[in-house]
Amino acid sequence: MIDPEHLRALGVPAERAERAAQAARAGDLRDLVHELLSHGLWSEVVDETQPAPQWIERWRAQAADGFPIIDAAALERLLAAGADPHDLSGVVRSAQILAIYNLAQLLDYPALALGWDLPEAATPVLACASEADAANARRLHPLHPELLERDPSGRFGEPCPLALRQWRGLPEPAREEIRTQLQAGHRSAAAALWKRHVGGEPRDCLDAVETLRRLLKDSNKR
């Protein structure tokens, strides 16, 4: 049987992990399947936190191995034309989030896209059960209403602001310098550091560190 620690290792908060494990031990697998599906869907979205987008090299390798779905030629044309790899990551991430959200809706309501006007008793749904208790399958908890809440970035599916992306790309000492000044409420000092490490007009530097301050403050609340 699934131990709560297995779910916590996936990033599931302790309370939800314990609840899912307890329900599974009692024969109700819905919470467990819900957590596994939510994690599985988000694992298909590119990791934007890496200094260099790893998905690009992964796609290149898969295309070189003959994987038929990836348009590696278009990717290379975009990069050769000067496209910022991080901008490409943002576009790919947005498309992937839209795809997993639509997939979650489809899992919740398999006939929704068909526009069928079916009575509730005849509406197809997905259910889960163990092999030992297949006769008592229970309908899955809806996925899509809270899917965006599970965004690992904490931004509910929203794109990554440029200021956050630029800050992540700085060396660790520079990041900590700026973070320390923001935590101390010294925005002008943080903006001066931003200008030194990133560049830009003074007003733009102040706007960037203010955006970063809000994002870091929100991340500390989670």
Summary of the structure (lengths in Angstrom):
residues: 222
radius of gyration: 22.0
end to end distance: 29.1
largest distance: 66.7
contacts: 557
relative contact order: 0.09
helix: 64%
strand: 2%
